């Protein structure tokens, strides 16, 4: 089986595993949560975008948010290492401080993760609203390939509640 076939099969299995969650009122609950954070006018505009383009665009934005989260940490680790070098710390101490500072969560991390996951969930919801096959939804594909099917299902269930809770779904390292 090729890598592409394995990827498709993984997405298909995740879609099948999540199907029952996404059927029973999920769409309405997600829309209710989204409109707690964006205006009704913005929400309505989202539905007027070209179908194909909006999910792919949302998927790209979510991926950029998740990538930017780590890009914020790396320079802080570098700065910590540099500061210790000024005080004569050895290489091992500098490396330790650099990695520690780069990997400790920052308060803004939770907001970035919640926003990225909310964007992905919105993409999934828009595809479902269109009647699109979930296995062709780029936001769902990104989730299914990055997370276990159980984790994707938990995220979809969490999306029905307050989206602040989506911060509990950081990307795998």
C-alpha angles and dihedrals in degrees: 000000000000124000090252091053090049090051092050091048092050091051091046092052092048091050091051091047092051098039097099092050092051094051107058110069093308095127094053093045092051092048089051091052094046093052089055087069104031132042121261088242091057091046091052091049089055090060092052094058119102107281101233095041098052098058093045090047092049090048091052092049093049091049090049091051092051092047092047090055091067093040088061091055101047097064090048090056090049091051092050091050091048093050091052091048088058089057092050098256116163126246095263092053091046092049091048093050092045094052094041094051092042092053105039109101117249123216090251091056092077091053093048092049093046091048093048093047091046089053091050092047090050090053090052091048092050091051091050091048088054092050090242121158107263091224088063094050107107093206091053092044091054091051094045093050095045100041139038115265089247091054092048089051092050090050092051090050091047090052089067089065132051108323091223083080090064087079086079089073106071117170118263112265 
